[in-house]
Amino acid sequence: MLKRSGGATYLFAAEMRAGSTAAPSLCAISPRPRTAEVIGENRGISVKSGVFKDDFANYGIHLYRITQ
């Protein structure tokens, strides 16, 4: 799910099954280089050409904030 609020884009992503999977590509809807802050995890991921990748645990959930 993707939402925009207060000049930032928020992306809510979930792994919907058990077992290891390849890191999915997530679209950040911004062609310019950015950093996706992983909310509550004290880390960021580089966004290049509007796309970034992250790892998910079984049924894992990540919340991202990308500022404009």
A tleap script that builds the chain and sets N, CA, C and O, in Angstrom:
source leaprc.protein.ff14SB
mol = sequence {
  NMET LEU LYS ARG SER GLY GLY ALA THR TYR
  LEU PHE ALA ALA GLU MET ARG ALA GLY SER
  THR ALA ALA PRO SER LEU CYS ALA ILE SER
  PRO ARG PRO ARG THR ALA GLU VAL ILE GLY
  GLU ASN ARG GLY ILE SER VAL LYS SER GLY
  VAL PHE LYS ASP ASP PHE ALA ASN TYR GLY
  ILE HIE LEU TYR ARG ILE THR CGLN
}
set mol.1.N position { 0.852 -1.167 0.000 }
set mol.1.CA position { 0.000 0.000 0.000 }
set mol.1.C position { 0.898 1.230 0.000 }
set mol.1.O position { 1.914 1.259 0.695 }
set mol.2.N position { 0.538 2.217 -0.753 }
set mol.2.CA position { 1.308 3.450 -0.867 }
set mol.2.C position { 0.411 4.628 -0.517 }
set mol.2.O position { -0.712 4.732 -1.010 }
set mol.3.N position { 0.914 5.515 0.337 }
set mol.3.CA position { 0.180 6.725 0.728 }
set mol.3.C position { 1.137 7.899 0.708 }
set mol.3.O position { 2.341 7.732 0.904 }
set mol.4.N position { 0.603 9.091 0.469 }
set mol.4.CA position { 1.405 10.317 0.521 }
set mol.4.C position { 0.801 11.238 1.559 }
set mol.4.O position { -0.416 11.407 1.632 }
set mol.5.N position { 1.685 11.840 2.374 }
set mol.5.CA position { 1.226 12.756 3.414 }
set mol.5.C position { 2.367 13.664 3.827 }
set mol.5.O position { 3.492 13.204 4.019 }
set mol.6.N position { 2.085 14.959 3.967 }
set mol.6.CA position { 3.063 15.909 4.471 }
set mol.6.C position { 4.376 15.941 3.710 }
set mol.6.O position { 5.426 16.104 4.331 }
set mol.7.N position { 4.362 15.794 2.397 }
set mol.7.CA position { 5.573 15.847 1.595 }
set mol.7.C position { 6.387 14.566 1.600 }
set mol.7.O position { 7.510 14.553 1.095 }
set mol.8.N position { 5.855 13.501 2.153 }
set mol.8.CA position { 6.561 12.213 2.175 }
set mol.8.C position { 5.681 11.137 1.564 }
set mol.8.O position { 4.454 11.243 1.561 }
set mol.9.N position { 6.327 10.098 1.046 }
set mol.9.CA position { 5.630 8.927 0.520 }
set mol.9.C position { 5.859 7.787 1.498 }
set mol.9.O position { 6.993 7.542 1.911 }
set mol.10.N position { 4.794 7.087 1.874 }
set mol.10.CA position { 4.867 5.963 2.793 }
set mol.10.C position { 4.496 4.700 2.049 }
set mol.10.O position { 3.489 4.657 1.342 }
set mol.11.N position { 5.314 3.668 2.209 }
set mol.11.CA position { 5.070 2.386 1.565 }
set mol.11.C position { 4.978 1.320 2.648 }
set mol.11.O position { 5.882 1.183 3.472 }
set mol.12.N position { 3.882 0.565 2.644 }
set mol.12.CA position { 3.654 -0.507 3.600 }
set mol.12.C position { 3.741 -1.820 2.823 }
set mol.12.O position { 2.958 -2.053 1.903 }
set mol.13.N position { 4.703 -2.683 3.198 }
set mol.13.CA position { 4.918 -3.932 2.457 }
set mol.13.C position { 4.958 -5.115 3.417 }
set mol.13.O position { 5.459 -4.995 4.535 }
set mol.14.N position { 4.429 -6.262 2.979 }
set mol.14.CA position { 4.377 -7.450 3.827 }
set mol.14.C position { 4.717 -8.697 3.024 }
set mol.14.O position { 4.367 -8.808 1.849 }
set mol.15.N position { 5.403 -9.633 3.673 }
set mol.15.CA position { 5.654 -10.970 3.127 }
set mol.15.C position { 4.469 -11.817 3.560 }
set mol.15.O position { 4.242 -11.982 4.759 }
set mol.16.N position { 3.726 -12.342 2.641 }
set mol.16.CA position { 2.478 -13.029 2.957 }
set mol.16.C position { 2.596 -14.546 3.056 }
set mol.16.O position { 1.598 -15.257 2.938 }
set mol.17.N position { 3.830 -15.050 3.276 }
set mol.17.CA position { 3.988 -16.506 3.392 }
set mol.17.C position { 5.238 -16.834 4.189 }
set mol.17.O position { 6.076 -15.968 4.443 }
set mol.18.N position { 5.352 -18.095 4.578 }
set mol.18.CA position { 6.533 -18.580 5.294 }
set mol.18.C position { 7.552 -19.082 4.282 }
set mol.18.O position { 7.207 -19.391 3.141 }
set mol.19.N position { 8.791 -19.162 4.699 }
set mol.19.CA position { 9.845 -19.650 3.821 }
set mol.19.C position { 10.658 -18.512 3.261 }
set mol.19.O position { 10.191 -17.375 3.191 }
set mol.20.N position { 11.880 -18.817 2.862 }
set mol.20.CA position { 12.743 -17.763 2.335 }
set mol.20.C position { 12.346 -17.423 0.906 }
set mol.20.O position { 11.970 -18.289 0.117 }
set mol.21.N position { 12.442 -16.139 0.601 }
set mol.21.CA position { 12.150 -15.682 -0.750 }
set mol.21.C position { 13.243 -14.721 -1.181 }
set mol.21.O position { 13.963 -14.179 -0.343 }
set mol.22.N position { 13.366 -14.513 -2.456 }
set mol.22.CA position { 14.311 -13.519 -2.962 }
set mol.22.C position { 13.817 -12.135 -2.558 }
set mol.22.O position { 12.616 -11.921 -2.397 }
set mol.23.N position { 14.740 -11.203 -2.396 }
set mol.23.CA position { 14.369 -9.837 -2.030 }
set mol.23.C position { 13.503 -9.237 -3.130 }
set mol.23.O position { 13.937 -9.152 -4.278 }
set mol.24.N position { 12.288 -8.822 -2.797 }
set mol.24.CA position { 11.428 -8.236 -3.820 }
set mol.24.C position { 11.868 -6.834 -4.176 }
set mol.24.O position { 12.462 -6.139 -3.352 }
set mol.25.N position { 11.584 -6.414 -5.385 }
set mol.25.CA position { 11.809 -5.035 -5.800 }
set mol.25.C position { 10.566 -4.239 -5.431 }
set mol.25.O position { 9.443 -4.660 -5.708 }
set mol.26.N position { 10.775 -3.088 -4.806 }
set mol.26.CA position { 9.675 -2.236 -4.394 }
set mol.26.C position { 9.773 -0.916 -5.142 }
set mol.26.O position { 10.854 -0.335 -5.241 }
set mol.27.N position { 8.671 -0.448 -5.657 }
set mol.27.CA position { 8.645 0.793 -6.437 }
set mol.27.C position { 8.376 1.963 -5.509 }
set mol.27.O position { 7.407 1.943 -4.749 }
set mol.28.N position { 9.225 2.986 -5.562 }
set mol.28.CA position { 9.094 4.147 -4.687 }
set mol.28.C position { 8.444 5.336 -5.383 }
set mol.28.O position { 8.258 6.372 -4.745 }
set mol.29.N position { 8.094 5.236 -6.648 }
set mol.29.CA position { 7.398 6.277 -7.402 }
set mol.29.C position { 8.191 7.583 -7.459 }
set mol.29.O position { 7.596 8.661 -7.438 }
set mol.30.N position { 9.492 7.508 -7.528 }
set mol.30.CA position { 10.312 8.707 -7.679 }
set mol.30.C position { 11.512 8.355 -8.537 }
set mol.30.O position { 12.305 7.494 -8.155 }
set mol.31.N position { 11.667 9.000 -9.693 }
set mol.31.CA position { 12.787 8.661 -10.570 }
set mol.31.C position { 14.133 9.176 -10.049 }
set mol.31.O position { 15.180 8.685 -10.471 }
set mol.32.N position { 14.123 10.159 -9.136 }
set mol.32.CA position { 15.369 10.723 -8.610 }
set mol.32.C position { 15.914 9.843 -7.488 }
set mol.32.O position { 15.146 9.177 -6.794 }
set mol.33.N position { 17.242 9.838 -7.306 }
set mol.33.CA position { 17.834 9.069 -6.204 }
set mol.33.C position { 17.303 9.554 -4.865 }
set mol.33.O position { 17.226 10.759 -4.626 }
set mol.34.N position { 16.948 8.656 -4.020 }
set mol.34.CA position { 16.415 8.941 -2.685 }
set mol.34.C position { 16.889 7.861 -1.725 }
set mol.34.O position { 17.548 6.898 -2.119 }
set mol.35.N position { 16.540 8.043 -0.458 }
set mol.35.CA position { 16.747 7.006 0.545 }
set mol.35.C position { 15.394 6.665 1.145 }
set mol.35.O position { 14.644 7.556 1.543 }
set mol.36.N position { 15.081 5.386 1.209 }
set mol.36.CA position { 13.865 4.929 1.868 }
set mol.36.C position { 14.225 4.628 3.313 }
set mol.36.O position { 15.002 3.714 3.587 }
set mol.37.N position { 13.661 5.395 4.234 }
set mol.37.CA position { 13.875 5.138 5.655 }
set mol.37.C position { 12.970 3.982 6.058 }
set mol.37.O position { 11.769 4.012 5.790 }
set mol.38.N position { 13.541 2.955 6.706 }
set mol.38.CA position { 12.746 1.838 7.193 }
set mol.38.C position { 12.295 2.229 8.600 }
set mol.38.O position { 13.086 2.209 9.542 }
set mol.39.N position { 11.033 2.579 8.730 }
set mol.39.CA position { 10.497 3.111 9.987 }
set mol.39.C position { 10.607 2.072 11.096 }
set mol.39.O position { 10.183 0.927 10.939 }
set mol.40.N position { 11.190 2.494 12.229 }
set mol.40.CA position { 11.315 1.626 13.397 }
set mol.40.C position { 12.472 0.648 13.358 }
set mol.40.O position { 12.634 -0.151 14.280 }
set mol.41.N position { 13.291 0.693 12.297 }
set mol.41.CA position { 14.402 -0.258 12.175 }
set mol.41.C position { 15.764 0.419 12.117 }
set mol.41.O position { 16.779 -0.266 11.982 }
set mol.42.N position { 15.816 1.745 12.216 }
set mol.42.CA position { 17.081 2.491 12.262 }
set mol.42.C position { 18.003 2.158 11.091 }
set mol.42.O position { 19.197 1.923 11.273 }
set mol.43.N position { 17.428 2.140 9.878 }
set mol.43.CA position { 18.229 1.892 8.683 }
set mol.43.C position { 17.550 2.522 7.481 }
set mol.43.O position { 16.360 2.832 7.514 }
set mol.44.N position { 18.315 2.704 6.431 }
set mol.44.CA position { 17.793 3.236 5.194 }
set mol.44.C position { 18.272 2.415 4.014 }
set mol.44.O position { 19.268 1.697 4.107 }
set mol.45.N position { 17.558 2.524 2.903 }
set mol.45.CA position { 17.875 1.774 1.686 }
set mol.45.C position { 17.913 2.760 0.519 }
set mol.45.O position { 17.011 3.586 0.374 }
set mol.46.N position { 18.938 2.676 -0.301 }
set mol.46.CA position { 19.047 3.558 -1.467 }
set mol.46.C position { 17.975 3.230 -2.490 }
set mol.46.O position { 17.729 2.065 -2.804 }
set mol.47.N position { 17.340 4.280 -3.007 }
set mol.47.CA position { 16.335 4.157 -4.064 }
set mol.47.C position { 16.980 4.652 -5.349 }
set mol.47.O position { 17.411 5.803 -5.422 }
set mol.48.N position { 17.051 3.807 -6.350 }
set mol.48.CA position { 17.654 4.168 -7.632 }
set mol.48.C position { 16.654 3.906 -8.740 }
set mol.48.O position { 16.092 2.815 -8.835 }
set mol.49.N position { 16.431 4.912 -9.581 }
set mol.49.CA position { 15.465 4.830 -10.691 }
set mol.49.C position { 14.084 4.432 -10.183 }
set mol.49.O position { 13.338 3.737 -10.874 }
set mol.50.N position { 13.747 4.876 -8.968 }
set mol.50.CA position { 12.427 4.622 -8.411 }
set mol.50.C position { 12.228 3.239 -7.823 }
set mol.50.O position { 11.097 2.877 -7.496 }
set mol.51.N position { 13.298 2.442 -7.675 }
set mol.51.CA position { 13.176 1.059 -7.206 }
set mol.51.C position { 14.189 0.783 -6.107 }
set mol.51.O position { 15.310 1.288 -6.147 }
set mol.52.N position { 13.790 -0.029 -5.114 }
set mol.52.CA position { 14.730 -0.525 -4.106 }
set mol.52.C position { 14.342 -1.948 -3.723 }
set mol.52.O position { 13.234 -2.403 -4.009 }
set mol.53.N position { 15.271 -2.641 -3.071 }
set mol.53.CA position { 15.038 -4.028 -2.652 }
set mol.53.C position { 15.279 -4.159 -1.160 }
set mol.53.O position { 16.117 -3.456 -0.595 }
set mol.54.N position { 14.544 -5.061 -0.523 }
set mol.54.CA position { 14.707 -5.325 0.902 }
set mol.54.C position { 14.392 -6.791 1.165 }
set mol.54.O position { 13.661 -7.426 0.404 }
set mol.55.N position { 14.944 -7.317 2.240 }
set mol.55.CA position { 14.688 -8.698 2.642 }
set mol.55.C position { 13.530 -8.741 3.632 }
set mol.55.O position { 13.334 -7.810 4.414 }
set mol.56.N position { 12.766 -9.827 3.592 }
set mol.56.CA position { 11.635 -10.019 4.491 }
set mol.56.C position { 11.752 -11.370 5.190 }
set mol.56.O position { 12.095 -12.373 4.564 }
set mol.57.N position { 11.466 -11.388 6.482 }
set mol.57.CA position { 11.370 -12.638 7.233 }
set mol.57.C position { 9.994 -13.245 6.951 }
set mol.57.O position { 9.164 -12.624 6.287 }
set mol.58.N position { 9.750 -14.465 7.457 }
set mol.58.CA position { 8.434 -15.082 7.318 }
set mol.58.C position { 7.362 -14.125 7.834 }
set mol.58.O position { 7.431 -13.667 8.974 }
set mol.59.N position { 6.389 -13.830 7.010 }
set mol.59.CA position { 5.281 -12.941 7.359 }
set mol.59.C position { 5.753 -11.580 7.863 }
set mol.59.O position { 5.052 -10.922 8.633 }
set mol.60.N position { 6.927 -11.162 7.433 }
set mol.60.CA position { 7.512 -9.893 7.876 }
set mol.60.C position { 6.811 -8.683 7.279 }
set mol.60.O position { 6.228 -8.750 6.197 }
set mol.61.N position { 6.880 -7.582 8.007 }
set mol.61.CA position { 6.278 -6.320 7.579 }
set mol.61.C position { 7.333 -5.228 7.672 }
set mol.61.O position { 8.077 -5.161 8.650 }
set mol.62.N position { 7.398 -4.371 6.657 }
set mol.62.CA position { 8.281 -3.209 6.672 }
set mol.62.C position { 7.460 -1.981 6.305 }
set mol.62.O position { 6.578 -2.030 5.447 }
set mol.63.N position { 7.772 -0.889 6.973 }
set mol.63.CA position { 7.149 0.398 6.696 }
set mol.63.C position { 8.252 1.340 6.254 }
set mol.63.O position { 9.274 1.454 6.932 }
set mol.64.N position { 8.064 2.021 5.123 }
set mol.64.CA position { 9.104 2.885 4.556 }
set mol.64.C position { 8.571 4.315 4.433 }
set mol.64.O position { 7.387 4.540 4.186 }
set mol.65.N position { 9.491 5.278 4.615 }
set mol.65.CA position { 9.174 6.687 4.385 }
set mol.65.C position { 10.220 7.237 3.420 }
set mol.65.O position { 11.421 7.143 3.674 }
set mol.66.N position { 9.755 7.811 2.314 }
set mol.66.CA position { 10.631 8.439 1.331 }
set mol.66.C position { 10.243 9.906 1.286 }
set mol.66.O position { 9.120 10.243 0.911 }
set mol.67.N position { 11.171 10.785 1.668 }
set mol.67.CA position { 10.857 12.211 1.672 }
set mol.67.C position { 11.156 12.819 0.311 }
set mol.67.O position { 12.059 12.377 -0.399 }
set mol.68.N position { 10.398 13.820 -0.033 }
set mol.68.CA position { 10.557 14.504 -1.302 }
set mol.68.C position { 11.656 15.481 -1.162 }
set mol.68.O position { 11.979 16.188 -2.116 }
savepdb mol mol.pdb
quit
